[in-house]
């Protein structure tokens, strides 16, 4: 499987795209068609899964991802953490980022088999994920703390899940590098139901602190950058397999 990040390491994005255009004409045509549908050319090129024979990875072989924006739709009954001064709620930010992630992954050939926000974690979220055939589960959240100085990105995994650590590490690295957030690392959490009860490897991404001034500005203004970073983390993981 071709990984444009590693295969052409050190080259500018423009140079990488030129290589794809010249060496992978079928892939380039797919990228152009995706662009007509509103997808960013560079983003599709860096996420798309294809092989050295210029073939898009077939659907049956594609990674299947189940996405879960944290907390309840429209904040009822659970909005998650809030920043009242900026009129921002975790449920809304998580949904915005997750919907963008879904779009980028789909454009890249990753199957998004679920994108479910619900307060019913047992049935609507974990039950649906376990029935979906997903290879991995990703729950997207914002962090919060009473001390407004707390800041940064962390990714939670279930203790003992080596695959979760690997996937979470790729996502964590991409967010920290793209958004310049403090790297709080991988955190082991055995009490989070979506990590404990899912049948597939699972991660819960705490993108940044809604309670911190610098972090919340990024959550408000750079949702697209968070989504791109998470999507790149997923495809980095896929390309490592």
C-alpha positions, 0 to 999 in steps of 0.5 A: 500500500502506498503511503504518500507521507513516507514514500516521498518524505522530504518533498513538498506537497506540490512535488508529491502531487506531481509524482502521483499525477505522473506515476499513478494516472488512475489514482490521479483521475480519482483525485480529480473526480473527488475534487469535483465533488468538493473534496480537497485535492491535496487532502484526498491525495495524502489520505487515499489508499492505493497500491504500487500498481495504480489500483485503489484498494478495493472496498472489501479490503478497506479499513472500516471505521465507526465514529462517535461524536461525544455526548448527546445530539443537540446537547439533550440531555448531555451536552458534555463540557461547556465554555459559557463565556464563548457559548460553546458546547462539547457536543457541538464541537465533537459533531462538527469535527466528526462529520468532517472526519467522516467526509475526509475518510470517505474521500480517501477510500476508508469505509465509515460504517457509522457516525453516531452521536447518542446518550444511549452508549449501550445500544445506539453507540457500542451496540451499533459499533459491534454490529457494524463490522468496524475494524476500529472505533473512534470517539471524539471529544473535548477535554475540560478541567476546573483549572483553566491552565490545563491544556493539550491533546490526549488519546485514551485507550483501554489498558492492554490494547496494543492496537489501540495504542498504535492507532491512538499514537498516530492520531495523537501525533497528527493532532499535536503536529498540526494544531501545535497543542501540548502533547499529553500522550496516550492515557489508559482508561479502563472505566470508559464504556466505549473503550471497554465494551467495543469488540474492536480496537477503540480510542477516545480522542480528547482533542483539546481543552474547551476550558482553556483560552488558547485551546478553545480558540482552536476548537472554535476556529480550526475544526477542519484542521482537527478533522484532517489530523484525525483522518491522517492519523487513521490512514497512517495507521492503515498504511502501517498494517 
